[in-house]
């Protein structure tokens, strides 16, 4: 497989400094799946081209046990098309260039220069439309050339590959990083084991651009091979929100636009923060805290103690990093704690708090486990105020690309209508001695209500949170 990088920056041979590969030398590198060659077919002051050729060894792959159906491992397109193998080769051979490191030429490495990347064959599961959706938002002029299945038989049509040419004035490190992340996404496959470390790699390489990319969710899902245990924390971190952004995850299409998701997420967090502040609480729990979006807001308020609790140790590590707890002053650090706990099991540490929030949490529980969470939070922990948010299923018809009957997220076990949510909150109050007020969150539609519904529970004998503005009704 072949990748060429061309610049007309003057002097163009500076490309050799950026890549840390001398234009006058042919260099060869070994990788676990073959050999990588780097050479310069042209190198003048006006124009310089570096070529990376990856020679995949399919026999060696089979010997290393990287295949299932043996014959398919010998007869495939891997030696010829850009894939995760090329991405690994890029980070191996051009590691310093991808990091933007160029000793003695730091200013050059930080400068946007005219660059052209060409790949004669790229798997494109999603076709030309997907190629453009991935690269054009990043500022590239994209040229896509269909690849015939067989030159001798044009009637057979096009192969599932395209020729790709990307043109932009950008930093070389940025271009290499985009190729590293997006080539496996186009292929829809990674030819190596994907585990928790892949999240860190994706977040590191995607810093500064992936979070705002309109195809963020698709990129994350394909990069992490659709493994929910990896995808959800990665998306939550990128969104700087709970593990359940209002993201369309019923396929490769995002449901609401990124702007609408972001706006709703901010409305929801602001509403919860306001309800907690109105309660007069001094000690607050964020139950199912995810990577800490609400916690970050709560730390700005004047609470004596804020605790984030989540069942996922991995998610708590992300929250720890996002909140920069290691950098906080000792007095600030004493005001926050992160606890790993399952909300469906009794945990006496949760007792004695003034208020608690469950932001987009309950819909992730199976119906037979929801009762355990209810008993634990309202019956055992018994904070004075409990704020709960959950999607309004009636609003789903307003997400134009959400298939009829589908939920907003693949991990949701249910999504309630307003009447169903009210039935649940009424039962909670009757059993555990709380009063509740319901609030819409987000833009209210006259027919189907708001996209998110929020309930503020107040334990009998307390007051404050129930008075939050925007209430649509109360149960007592």
C-alpha positions as a Markdown table, in Angstrom:
| # | Residue | x | y | z |
|---|---|---|---|---|
| 1 | Unk | 0.0 | 0.0 | 0.0 |
| 2 | Unk | 1.2 | 3.5 | -0.9 |
| 3 | Unk | 1.0 | 7.0 | 0.6 |
| 4 | Unk | 2.6 | 10.0 | -0.9 |
| 5 | Unk | 3.0 | 13.4 | 0.8 |
| 6 | Unk | 3.8 | 16.4 | -1.4 |
| 7 | Unk | 4.6 | 20.0 | -0.6 |
| 8 | Unk | 5.4 | 23.1 | -2.6 |
| 9 | Unk | 6.5 | 25.0 | 0.4 |
| 10 | Unk | 9.8 | 26.8 | -0.3 |
| 11 | Unk | 12.3 | 25.3 | 0.1 |
| 12 | Unk | 10.2 | 22.1 | -0.5 |
| 13 | Unk | 13.0 | 19.9 | 0.7 |
| 14 | Unk | 12.2 | 21.1 | 4.3 |
| 15 | Unk | 9.8 | 18.2 | 4.2 |
| 16 | Unk | 12.8 | 16.0 | 5.0 |
| 17 | Unk | 13.3 | 17.9 | 8.3 |
| 18 | Unk | 9.7 | 17.6 | 9.2 |
| 19 | Unk | 9.5 | 13.8 | 8.5 |
| 20 | Unk | 13.0 | 13.2 | 10.0 |
| 21 | Unk | 13.8 | 11.3 | 6.8 |
| 22 | Unk | 16.6 | 12.5 | 4.5 |
| 23 | Unk | 15.5 | 13.0 | 0.8 |
| 24 | Unk | 18.7 | 11.4 | -0.5 |
| 25 | Unk | 18.2 | 8.2 | 1.4 |
| 26 | Unk | 15.9 | 5.2 | 1.0 |
| 27 | Unk | 15.1 | 3.9 | 4.4 |
| 28 | Unk | 13.5 | 0.6 | 5.5 |
| 29 | Unk | 11.7 | -0.3 | 8.8 |
| 30 | Unk | 10.4 | -3.5 | 10.2 |
| 31 | Unk | 6.9 | -3.7 | 11.6 |
| 32 | Unk | 5.1 | -6.8 | 13.0 |
| 33 | Unk | 3.1 | -7.3 | 9.8 |
| 34 | Unk | 5.8 | -6.5 | 7.1 |
| 35 | Unk | 8.2 | -3.8 | 6.1 |
| 36 | Unk | 7.9 | -0.1 | 5.5 |
| 37 | Unk | 9.9 | 1.8 | 3.0 |
| 38 | Unk | 10.4 | 5.6 | 2.8 |
| 39 | Unk | 11.8 | 7.3 | -0.3 |
| 40 | Unk | 11.6 | 10.6 | -2.2 |
| 41 | Unk | 10.6 | 10.2 | -5.9 |
| 42 | Unk | 11.1 | 14.0 | -6.2 |
| 43 | Unk | 13.0 | 16.5 | -4.1 |
| 44 | Unk | 13.6 | 19.9 | -5.5 |
| 45 | Unk | 13.4 | 23.4 | -4.0 |
| 46 | Unk | 10.0 | 23.9 | -5.7 |
| 47 | Unk | 8.4 | 20.5 | -5.0 |
| 48 | Unk | 9.1 | 17.6 | -2.8 |
| 49 | Unk | 7.3 | 14.3 | -2.5 |
| 50 | Unk | 7.9 | 11.6 | 0.2 |
| 51 | Unk | 6.5 | 8.1 | -0.5 |
| 52 | Unk | 5.7 | 5.6 | 2.2 |
| 53 | Unk | 5.3 | 2.0 | 0.9 |
| 54 | Unk | 4.0 | -0.6 | 3.3 |
| 55 | Unk | 4.7 | -4.2 | 2.2 |
| 56 | Unk | 2.3 | -6.4 | 4.2 |
| 57 | Unk | 3.3 | -10.0 | 4.7 |
| 58 | Unk | 0.0 | -12.0 | 4.7 |
| 59 | Unk | 1.8 | -15.3 | 5.3 |
| 60 | Unk | 3.5 | -13.8 | 8.4 |
| 61 | Unk | 0.1 | -12.6 | 9.6 |
| 62 | Unk | -1.3 | -16.1 | 9.4 |
| 63 | Unk | 1.7 | -17.6 | 11.2 |
| 64 | Unk | 1.1 | -15.1 | 14.0 |
| 65 | Unk | -2.4 | -16.3 | 14.3 |
| 66 | Unk | -4.1 | -13.0 | 13.4 |
| 67 | Unk | -6.7 | -14.7 | 11.2 |
| 68 | Unk | -9.8 | -16.9 | 11.5 |
| 69 | Unk | -10.6 | -18.4 | 8.1 |
| 70 | Unk | -7.1 | -19.3 | 6.9 |
| 71 | Unk | -7.7 | -19.0 | 3.1 |
| 72 | Unk | -9.2 | -15.5 | 3.5 |
| 73 | Unk | -5.9 | -14.5 | 5.3 |
| 74 | Unk | -3.9 | -15.4 | 2.1 |
| 75 | Unk | -6.4 | -14.0 | -0.4 |
| 76 | Unk | -7.4 | -10.4 | 0.6 |
| 77 | Unk | -6.8 | -6.8 | -0.2 |
| 78 | Unk | -4.6 | -6.0 | 2.9 |
| 79 | Unk | -1.3 | -5.6 | 1.0 |
| 80 | Unk | -2.8 | -3.1 | -1.4 |
| 81 | Unk | -5.2 | -0.8 | 0.4 |
| 82 | Unk | -4.8 | 1.8 | 3.2 |
| 83 | Unk | -6.1 | 0.4 | 6.5 |
| 84 | Unk | -5.2 | 0.2 | 10.2 |
| 85 | Unk | -1.9 | -1.4 | 9.1 |
| 86 | Unk | -1.0 | 1.8 | 7.3 |
| 87 | Unk | -2.0 | 3.8 | 10.4 |
| 88 | Unk | 0.3 | 1.7 | 12.6 |
| 89 | Unk | 3.1 | 2.2 | 10.0 |
| 90 | Unk | 2.5 | 6.0 | 10.1 |
| 91 | Unk | 2.8 | 6.3 | 13.9 |
| 92 | Unk | 5.9 | 3.9 | 13.8 |
| 93 | Unk | 7.9 | 5.6 | 11.0 |
| 94 | Unk | 6.7 | 9.2 | 11.4 |
| 95 | Unk | 6.2 | 9.3 | 15.2 |
| 96 | Unk | 8.2 | 12.5 | 15.7 |
| 97 | Unk | 6.5 | 14.2 | 12.7 |
| 98 | Unk | 3.1 | 13.3 | 14.0 |
| 99 | Unk | 3.9 | 14.7 | 17.4 |
| 100 | Unk | 5.0 | 18.0 | 15.8 |
| 101 | Unk | 8.6 | 17.6 | 17.0 |
| 102 | Unk | 11.3 | 19.0 | 14.8 |
| 103 | Unk | 14.4 | 20.0 | 16.7 |
| 104 | Unk | 16.1 | 23.0 | 15.2 |
| 105 | Unk | 13.0 | 23.7 | 13.0 |
| 106 | Unk | 10.3 | 24.2 | 15.7 |
| 107 | Unk | 8.8 | 27.2 | 13.8 |
| 108 | Unk | 8.5 | 25.1 | 10.6 |
| 109 | Unk | 6.8 | 22.3 | 12.5 |
| 110 | Unk | 4.2 | 24.8 | 13.9 |
| 111 | Unk | 3.6 | 26.4 | 10.5 |
| 112 | Unk | 0.8 | 25.5 | 8.1 |
| 113 | Unk | 2.3 | 24.6 | 4.7 |
| 114 | Unk | 0.7 | 23.5 | 1.4 |
| 115 | Unk | 0.4 | 19.7 | 1.6 |
| 116 | Unk | -1.1 | 17.0 | -0.6 |
| 117 | Unk | -1.7 | 13.4 | 0.6 |
| 118 | Unk | -2.5 | 10.8 | -2.0 |
| 119 | Unk | -3.6 | 7.2 | -1.5 |
| 120 | Unk | -4.4 | 5.1 | -4.6 |
| 121 | Unk | -6.6 | 2.7 | -2.8 |
| 122 | Unk | -8.6 | 3.3 | 0.4 |
| 123 | Unk | -11.4 | 1.0 | 1.7 |
| 124 | Unk | -14.5 | 3.2 | 2.0 |
| 125 | Unk | -17.3 | 1.4 | 3.8 |
| 126 | Unk | -19.8 | 4.2 | 3.2 |
| 127 | Unk | -18.5 | 5.3 | -0.2 |
| 128 | Unk | -17.5 | 8.7 | -1.4 |
| 129 | Unk | -20.1 | 10.4 | 0.8 |
| 130 | Unk | -18.5 | 9.1 | 4.0 |
| 131 | Unk | -15.0 | 10.1 | 2.8 |
| 132 | Unk | -16.2 | 13.6 | 2.3 |
| 133 | Unk | -18.1 | 13.7 | 5.7 |
| 134 | Unk | -14.9 | 12.7 | 7.4 |
| 135 | Unk | -12.3 | 14.9 | 5.8 |
| 136 | Unk | -14.1 | 18.0 | 4.5 |
| 137 | Unk | -15.0 | 19.3 | 8.0 |
| 138 | Unk | -11.3 | 19.3 | 8.7 |
| 139 | Unk | -10.6 | 21.8 | 5.9 |
| 140 | Unk | -9.4 | 19.4 | 3.2 |
| 141 | Unk | -10.2 | 19.7 | -0.5 |
| 142 | Unk | -11.2 | 16.1 | -1.2 |
| 143 | Unk | -10.8 | 14.3 | -4.5 |
| 144 | Unk | -12.3 | 10.9 | -4.7 |
| 145 | Unk | -11.7 | 8.5 | -7.6 |
| 146 | Unk | -13.6 | 5.3 | -8.0 |
| 147 | Unk | -11.5 | 2.2 | -8.3 |
| 148 | Unk | -12.8 | -0.4 | -10.8 |
| 149 | Unk | -13.3 | -3.9 | -9.6 |
| 150 | Unk | -11.4 | -5.2 | -12.6 |
| 151 | Unk | -9.9 | -3.0 | -15.4 |
| 152 | Unk | -10.5 | -5.8 | -17.9 |
| 153 | Unk | -14.2 | -6.0 | -17.0 |
| 154 | Unk | -15.6 | -2.5 | -16.5 |
| 155 | Unk | -19.1 | -4.0 | -16.5 |
| 156 | Unk | -18.4 | -5.4 | -13.1 |
| 157 | Unk | -18.5 | -1.9 | -11.6 |
| 158 | Unk | -16.5 | -0.3 | -8.9 |
| 159 | Unk | -14.6 | -1.9 | -6.1 |
| 160 | Unk | -15.4 | -1.0 | -2.5 |
| 161 | Unk | -12.3 | 1.2 | -2.6 |
| 162 | Unk | -11.5 | 4.7 | -3.8 |
| 163 | Unk | -8.5 | 6.7 | -4.7 |
| 164 | Unk | -8.1 | 9.6 | -2.3 |
| 165 | Unk | -6.4 | 12.9 | -2.7 |
| 166 | Unk | -6.4 | 15.4 | 0.2 |
| 167 | Unk | -5.2 | 19.0 | -0.3 |
| 168 | Unk | -4.8 | 21.6 | 2.4 |
| 169 | Unk | -2.6 | 24.2 | 3.9 |
| 170 | Unk | -2.0 | 22.8 | 7.4 |
| 171 | Unk | 0.6 | 21.5 | 9.8 |
| 172 | Unk | 2.1 | 18.2 | 8.7 |
| 173 | Unk | 1.5 | 16.8 | 12.2 |
| 174 | Unk | -2.2 | 17.6 | 11.8 |
| 175 | Unk | -2.4 | 15.8 | 8.5 |
| 176 | Unk | -0.6 | 12.7 | 9.7 |
| 177 | Unk | -2.8 | 12.6 | 12.8 |
| 178 | Unk | -6.0 | 12.9 | 10.8 |
| 179 | Unk | -4.8 | 10.0 | 8.5 |
| 180 | Unk | -3.9 | 7.9 | 11.5 |
| 181 | Unk | -7.3 | 8.2 | 13.1 |
| 182 | Unk | -9.5 | 8.2 | 10.0 |
| 183 | Unk | -8.1 | 5.6 | 7.7 |
| 184 | Unk | -9.2 | 2.7 | 10.0 |
| 185 | Unk | -12.6 | 4.5 | 10.3 |
| 186 | Unk | -13.0 | 4.4 | 6.5 |
| 187 | Unk | -12.1 | 0.7 | 6.5 |
| 188 | Unk | -14.5 | 0.1 | 9.4 |
| 189 | Unk | -12.0 | -2.4 | 10.8 |
| 190 | Unk | -8.8 | -2.6 | 12.9 |
| 191 | Unk | -6.6 | -5.5 | 12.4 |
| 192 | Unk | -5.4 | -5.7 | 16.0 |
| 193 | Unk | -6.8 | -6.2 | 19.5 |
| 194 | Unk | -8.7 | -3.1 | 20.8 |
| 195 | Unk | -8.7 | -2.6 | 24.6 |
| 196 | Unk | -8.9 | 0.3 | 27.1 |
| 197 | Unk | -5.6 | 1.7 | 25.9 |
| 198 | Unk | -7.2 | 2.5 | 22.6 |
| 199 | Unk | -9.4 | 5.1 | 24.2 |
| 200 | Unk | -6.4 | 7.0 | 25.5 |
| 201 | Unk | -4.8 | 6.8 | 22.0 |
| 202 | Unk | -8.0 | 8.0 | 20.3 |
| 203 | Unk | -8.5 | 10.9 | 22.8 |
| 204 | Unk | -4.8 | 11.9 | 22.5 |
| 205 | Unk | -4.8 | 11.9 | 18.7 |
| 206 | Unk | -8.2 | 13.5 | 18.6 |
| 207 | Unk | -7.4 | 16.4 | 20.9 |
| 208 | Unk | -8.5 | 19.7 | 19.5 |
| 209 | Unk | -10.6 | 18.4 | 16.6 |
| 210 | Unk | -12.4 | 15.2 | 17.3 |
| 211 | Unk | -14.8 | 16.5 | 20.0 |
| 212 | Unk | -16.2 | 19.1 | 17.5 |
| 213 | Unk | -16.2 | 16.9 | 14.4 |
| 214 | Unk | -19.8 | 16.4 | 13.1 |
| 215 | Unk | -19.1 | 12.6 | 12.7 |
| 216 | Unk | -17.6 | 12.3 | 16.1 |
| 217 | Unk | -19.8 | 9.5 | 17.2 |
| 218 | Unk | -19.2 | 7.4 | 14.0 |
| 219 | Unk | -15.5 | 7.9 | 14.3 |
| 220 | Unk | -15.4 | 6.8 | 18.0 |
| 221 | Unk | -17.6 | 3.8 | 17.4 |
| 222 | Unk | -15.6 | 2.5 | 14.4 |
| 223 | Unk | -12.3 | 3.3 | 16.0 |
| 224 | Unk | -13.3 | 1.2 | 19.1 |
| 225 | Unk | -14.9 | -1.6 | 17.0 |
| 226 | Unk | -18.3 | -0.8 | 18.4 |
| 227 | Unk | -17.5 | -2.2 | 21.8 |
| 228 | Unk | -19.9 | -0.4 | 24.1 |
| 229 | Unk | -17.6 | -0.7 | 27.2 |
| 230 | Unk | -15.1 | 1.4 | 25.3 |
| 231 | Unk | -17.3 | 3.6 | 23.2 |
| 232 | Unk | -19.5 | 5.1 | 26.0 |
| 233 | Unk | -16.6 | 6.4 | 28.2 |
| 234 | Unk | -14.8 | 7.8 | 25.1 |
| 235 | Unk | -17.9 | 9.6 | 23.9 |
| 236 | Unk | -18.6 | 10.8 | 27.4 |
| 237 | Unk | -15.1 | 12.2 | 27.7 |
| 238 | Unk | -15.3 | 14.0 | 24.4 |
| 239 | Unk | -18.7 | 15.4 | 25.2 |
| 240 | Unk | -17.5 | 16.4 | 28.7 |
| 241 | Unk | -20.8 | 15.1 | 29.8 |
| 242 | Unk | -22.5 | 12.1 | 31.3 |
| 243 | Unk | -22.0 | 8.7 | 29.6 |
| 244 | Unk | -25.3 | 9.2 | 27.8 |
| 245 | Unk | -25.2 | 12.2 | 25.5 |
| 246 | Unk | -28.3 | 12.6 | 23.4 |
| 247 | Unk | -26.4 | 10.9 | 20.6 |
| 248 | Unk | -27.9 | 8.9 | 17.8 |
| 249 | Unk | -26.3 | 5.5 | 18.2 |
| 250 | Unk | -28.8 | 3.3 | 16.3 |
| 251 | Unk | -26.5 | 3.3 | 13.3 |
| 252 | Unk | -23.7 | 5.3 | 11.7 |
| 253 | Unk | -25.8 | 8.4 | 11.5 |
| 254 | Unk | -25.9 | 11.1 | 14.3 |
| 255 | Unk | -29.5 | 11.7 | 15.3 |
| 256 | Unk | -29.7 | 15.3 | 16.5 |
| 257 | Unk | -27.0 | 17.7 | 15.2 |
| 258 | Unk | -24.0 | 18.3 | 17.3 |
| 259 | Unk | -25.2 | 21.8 | 18.1 |
| 260 | Unk | -28.6 | 20.6 | 19.3 |
| 261 | Unk | -26.9 | 17.9 | 21.5 |
| 262 | Unk | -24.5 | 20.5 | 23.0 |
| 263 | Unk | -27.3 | 23.0 | 23.7 |
| 264 | Unk | -29.5 | 20.3 | 25.4 |
| 265 | Unk | -26.6 | 19.0 | 27.4 |
| 266 | Unk | -25.9 | 22.5 | 28.7 |
| 267 | Unk | -29.5 | 23.2 | 29.5 |
| 268 | Unk | -29.7 | 19.9 | 31.4 |
| 269 | Unk | -26.6 | 20.5 | 33.5 |
| 270 | Unk | -27.6 | 24.1 | 34.2 |
| 271 | Unk | -31.1 | 23.0 | 35.3 |
| 272 | Unk | -29.7 | 20.4 | 37.7 |
| 273 | Unk | -27.1 | 22.8 | 39.0 |
| 274 | Unk | -29.8 | 25.3 | 39.7 |
| 275 | Unk | -32.0 | 22.8 | 41.4 |
| 276 | Unk | -29.2 | 21.7 | 43.7 |
| 277 | Unk | -28.3 | 25.3 | 44.6 |
| 278 | Unk | -31.9 | 26.1 | 45.3 |
| 279 | Unk | -32.1 | 23.2 | 47.7 |
| 280 | Unk | -29.7 | 24.9 | 50.1 |
| 281 | Unk | -27.6 | 21.8 | 50.3 |
| 282 | Unk | -24.0 | 21.8 | 51.7 |
| 283 | Unk | -23.1 | 18.2 | 50.9 |
| 284 | Unk | -24.0 | 16.9 | 47.4 |
| 285 | Unk | -23.8 | 13.6 | 45.6 |
| 286 | Unk | -23.6 | 13.2 | 41.8 |
| 287 | Unk | -24.8 | 9.6 | 41.4 |
| 288 | Unk | -23.6 | 8.0 | 38.1 |
| 289 | Unk | -21.3 | 11.0 | 37.7 |
| 290 | Unk | -19.6 | 9.8 | 34.5 |
| 291 | Unk | -16.5 | 11.8 | 33.5 |
| 292 | Unk | -17.4 | 14.7 | 35.7 |
| 293 | Unk | -19.3 | 17.4 | 33.7 |
| 294 | Unk | -21.7 | 18.2 | 36.5 |
| 295 | Unk | -19.0 | 17.8 | 39.1 |
| 296 | Unk | -17.0 | 20.5 | 37.4 |
| 297 | Unk | -19.9 | 22.9 | 37.7 |
| 298 | Unk | -20.6 | 22.0 | 41.3 |
| 299 | Unk | -17.0 | 22.7 | 42.3 |
| 300 | Unk | -17.6 | 26.3 | 41.3 |
| 301 | Unk | -20.4 | 26.6 | 43.8 |
| 302 | Unk | -19.9 | 26.9 | 47.5 |
| 303 | Unk | -20.4 | 23.4 | 48.8 |
| 304 | Unk | -18.7 | 21.8 | 51.8 |
| 305 | Unk | -18.4 | 18.5 | 50.0 |
| 306 | Unk | -19.1 | 17.2 | 46.5 |
| 307 | Unk | -18.9 | 13.4 | 45.8 |
| 308 | Unk | -19.1 | 11.8 | 42.4 |
| 309 | Unk | -20.1 | 8.1 | 42.4 |
| 310 | Unk | -20.0 | 5.7 | 39.5 |
| 311 | Unk | -19.8 | 2.0 | 39.0 |
| 312 | Unk | -17.0 | 2.3 | 36.4 |
| 313 | Unk | -13.5 | 2.6 | 37.7 |
| 314 | Unk | -12.4 | 3.6 | 34.2 |
| 315 | Unk | -14.9 | 6.5 | 34.1 |
| 316 | Unk | -13.8 | 7.7 | 37.5 |
| 317 | Unk | -10.2 | 7.8 | 36.2 |
| 318 | Unk | -11.3 | 10.0 | 33.4 |
| 319 | Unk | -13.2 | 12.3 | 35.8 |
| 320 | Unk | -10.1 | 12.5 | 38.0 |
| 321 | Unk | -8.1 | 13.7 | 35.0 |
| 322 | Unk | -10.8 | 16.0 | 33.6 |
| 323 | Unk | -11.2 | 17.7 | 37.0 |
| 324 | Unk | -7.4 | 18.0 | 37.4 |
| 325 | Unk | -7.7 | 16.9 | 41.0 |
| 326 | Unk | -4.0 | 16.4 | 41.4 |
| 327 | Unk | -3.5 | 20.1 | 40.6 |
| 328 | Unk | -6.0 | 21.4 | 43.1 |
| 329 | Unk | -5.0 | 23.3 | 46.2 |
| 330 | Unk | -5.3 | 21.1 | 49.4 |
| 331 | Unk | -8.3 | 23.0 | 50.6 |
| 332 | Unk | -10.1 | 22.6 | 47.3 |
| 333 | Unk | -9.1 | 18.9 | 47.0 |
| 334 | Unk | -10.7 | 18.3 | 50.4 |
| 335 | Unk | -14.1 | 19.4 | 49.0 |
| 336 | Unk | -14.4 | 16.6 | 46.4 |
| 337 | Unk | -14.2 | 12.9 | 46.4 |
| 338 | Unk | -14.8 | 10.1 | 43.8 |
| 339 | Unk | -16.2 | 6.8 | 44.9 |
| 340 | Unk | -16.7 | 3.6 | 42.9 |
| 341 | Unk | -20.0 | 2.1 | 43.9 |
| 342 | Unk | -23.0 | 0.4 | 42.2 |
| 343 | Unk | -26.2 | 2.4 | 42.8 |
| 344 | Unk | -28.3 | -0.8 | 43.0 |
| 345 | Unk | -26.5 | -2.0 | 46.1 |
| 346 | Unk | -26.6 | -0.5 | 49.6 |
| 347 | Unk | -23.6 | 1.8 | 50.3 |
| 348 | Unk | -23.7 | 3.4 | 53.7 |
| 349 | Unk | -21.2 | 6.0 | 52.6 |
| 350 | Unk | -24.1 | 7.7 | 50.6 |
| 351 | Unk | -26.0 | 8.5 | 53.8 |
| 352 | Unk | -25.9 | 11.9 | 55.4 |
| 353 | Unk | -25.9 | 14.1 | 52.2 |
| 354 | Unk | -28.2 | 17.0 | 51.7 |
| 355 | Unk | -28.8 | 16.5 | 48.0 |
| 356 | Unk | -28.2 | 14.0 | 45.2 |
| 357 | Unk | -28.4 | 14.1 | 41.4 |
| 358 | Unk | -29.1 | 11.3 | 39.0 |
| 359 | Unk | -28.5 | 12.8 | 35.5 |
| 360 | Unk | -29.6 | 10.6 | 32.7 |
| 361 | Unk | -28.9 | 7.5 | 34.8 |
| 362 | Unk | -32.2 | 5.6 | 35.5 |
| 363 | Unk | -32.9 | 4.7 | 31.8 |
| 364 | Unk | -29.7 | 2.6 | 31.7 |
| 365 | Unk | -31.1 | 0.2 | 34.3 |
| 366 | Unk | -33.2 | -2.9 | 33.5 |
| 367 | Unk | -36.7 | -2.6 | 35.0 |
| 368 | Unk | -36.0 | -5.3 | 37.6 |
| 369 | Unk | -32.9 | -3.3 | 38.8 |
| 370 | Unk | -34.6 | 0.1 | 38.9 |
| 371 | Unk | -36.4 | -0.8 | 42.1 |
| 372 | Unk | -33.1 | -1.6 | 43.8 |
| 373 | Unk | -31.7 | 1.8 | 42.8 |
| 374 | Unk | -34.9 | 3.5 | 44.1 |
| 375 | Unk | -34.7 | 1.7 | 47.4 |
| 376 | Unk | -31.0 | 2.5 | 47.8 |
| 377 | Unk | -31.2 | 6.2 | 47.0 |
| 378 | Unk | -34.6 | 7.1 | 48.5 |
| 379 | Unk | -34.8 | 4.5 | 51.2 |
| 380 | Unk | -31.3 | 4.1 | 52.5 |
| 381 | Unk | -29.2 | 7.2 | 51.4 |
| 382 | Unk | -32.3 | 9.5 | 51.9 |
| 383 | Unk | -30.8 | 12.9 | 50.9 |
| 384 | Unk | -33.1 | 15.8 | 51.6 |
| 385 | Unk | -33.3 | 16.6 | 47.8 |
| 386 | Unk | -33.0 | 14.3 | 44.8 |
| 387 | Unk | -32.8 | 15.6 | 41.3 |
| 388 | Unk | -33.5 | 13.1 | 38.5 |
| 389 | Unk | -33.4 | 13.7 | 34.7 |
| 390 | Unk | -34.4 | 11.3 | 32.0 |
| 391 | Unk | -35.3 | 11.5 | 28.2 |
| 392 | Unk | -38.9 | 12.3 | 27.3 |
| 393 | Unk | -39.8 | 9.6 | 24.9 |
| 394 | Unk | -42.6 | 11.7 | 23.3 |
| 395 | Unk | -40.0 | 14.1 | 22.0 |
| 396 | Unk | -38.2 | 11.4 | 20.0 |
| 397 | Unk | -40.4 | 12.1 | 17.0 |
| 398 | Unk | -38.7 | 15.5 | 16.7 |
| 399 | Unk | -35.3 | 13.8 | 16.1 |
| 400 | Unk | -35.8 | 13.6 | 12.3 |
| 401 | Unk | -33.3 | 10.8 | 11.6 |
| 402 | Unk | -34.2 | 8.7 | 14.6 |
| 403 | Unk | -36.0 | 5.6 | 13.3 |
| 404 | Unk | -39.6 | 5.1 | 14.6 |
| 405 | Unk | -39.6 | 3.2 | 17.8 |
| 406 | Unk | -35.9 | 3.5 | 18.4 |
| 407 | Unk | -34.3 | 4.9 | 21.5 |
| 408 | Unk | -31.8 | 7.7 | 21.7 |
| 409 | Unk | -28.9 | 5.5 | 22.9 |
| 410 | Unk | -28.2 | 1.8 | 22.5 |
| 411 | Unk | -27.6 | 1.4 | 26.2 |
| 412 | Unk | -31.0 | 2.7 | 27.2 |
| 413 | Unk | -33.3 | 0.0 | 28.6 |
| 414 | Unk | -36.4 | 2.3 | 28.4 |
| 415 | Unk | -37.4 | 5.8 | 27.7 |
| 416 | Unk | -40.5 | 7.1 | 29.4 |
| 417 | Unk | -43.3 | 9.4 | 28.3 |
| 418 | Unk | -44.2 | 12.2 | 30.7 |
| 419 | Unk | -47.1 | 10.2 | 32.1 |
| 420 | Unk | -44.9 | 7.2 | 32.7 |
| 421 | Unk | -42.3 | 9.3 | 34.4 |
| 422 | Unk | -45.0 | 10.9 | 36.6 |
| 423 | Unk | -46.3 | 7.4 | 37.5 |
| 424 | Unk | -42.9 | 6.4 | 38.7 |
| 425 | Unk | -42.2 | 9.6 | 40.6 |
| 426 | Unk | -45.6 | 9.4 | 42.3 |
| 427 | Unk | -44.8 | 5.8 | 43.5 |
| 428 | Unk | -41.5 | 6.8 | 44.8 |
| 429 | Unk | -43.0 | 9.6 | 46.8 |
| 430 | Unk | -45.7 | 7.4 | 48.2 |
| 431 | Unk | -43.2 | 4.7 | 49.3 |
| 432 | Unk | -40.4 | 6.9 | 50.7 |
| 433 | Unk | -42.0 | 10.0 | 51.9 |
| 434 | Unk | -41.0 | 12.6 | 49.3 |
| 435 | Unk | -42.8 | 15.3 | 47.4 |
| 436 | Unk | -41.9 | 16.0 | 43.8 |
| 437 | Unk | -42.1 | 18.8 | 41.2 |
| 438 | Unk | -41.6 | 18.2 | 37.5 |
| 439 | Unk | -39.7 | 20.6 | 35.2 |
| 440 | Unk | -39.2 | 20.6 | 31.4 |
| 441 | Unk | -35.6 | 20.9 | 30.2 |
| 442 | Unk | -34.8 | 22.2 | 26.8 |
| 443 | Unk | -37.0 | 23.8 | 24.2 |
| 444 | Unk | -40.7 | 22.9 | 24.9 |
| 445 | Unk | -42.8 | 21.7 | 22.0 |
| 446 | Unk | -46.5 | 22.3 | 22.4 |
| 447 | Unk | -47.4 | 18.8 | 21.4 |
| 448 | Unk | -44.7 | 16.5 | 22.8 |
| 449 | Unk | -43.1 | 18.6 | 25.6 |
| 450 | Unk | -39.4 | 19.1 | 26.2 |
| 451 | Unk | -36.6 | 16.7 | 25.2 |
| 452 | Unk | -35.6 | 16.1 | 28.8 |
| 453 | Unk | -37.8 | 15.8 | 31.8 |
| 454 | Unk | -36.6 | 16.6 | 35.3 |
| 455 | Unk | -38.1 | 15.7 | 38.7 |
| 456 | Unk | -37.0 | 17.4 | 41.9 |
| 457 | Unk | -37.8 | 15.3 | 45.0 |
| 458 | Unk | -37.9 | 16.9 | 48.4 |
| 459 | Unk | -38.1 | 14.7 | 51.6 |
| 460 | Unk | -41.0 | 15.4 | 53.9 |
| 461 | Unk | -40.2 | 18.2 | 56.3 |
| 462 | Unk | -37.8 | 20.0 | 53.9 |
| 463 | Unk | -38.3 | 22.8 | 51.4 |
| 464 | Unk | -36.4 | 24.7 | 48.8 |
| 465 | Unk | -35.8 | 22.7 | 45.7 |
| 466 | Unk | -39.5 | 22.3 | 44.9 |
| 467 | Unk | -39.6 | 26.0 | 44.3 |
| 468 | Unk | -37.3 | 26.0 | 41.2 |
| 469 | Unk | -38.7 | 28.0 | 38.4 |
| 470 | Unk | -40.3 | 26.3 | 35.4 |
| 471 | Unk | -42.3 | 23.6 | 37.2 |
| 472 | Unk | -45.1 | 21.9 | 35.3 |
| 473 | Unk | -46.8 | 20.3 | 38.2 |
| 474 | Unk | -46.3 | 18.8 | 41.6 |
| 475 | Unk | -47.2 | 15.6 | 43.4 |
| 476 | Unk | -47.6 | 15.7 | 47.1 |
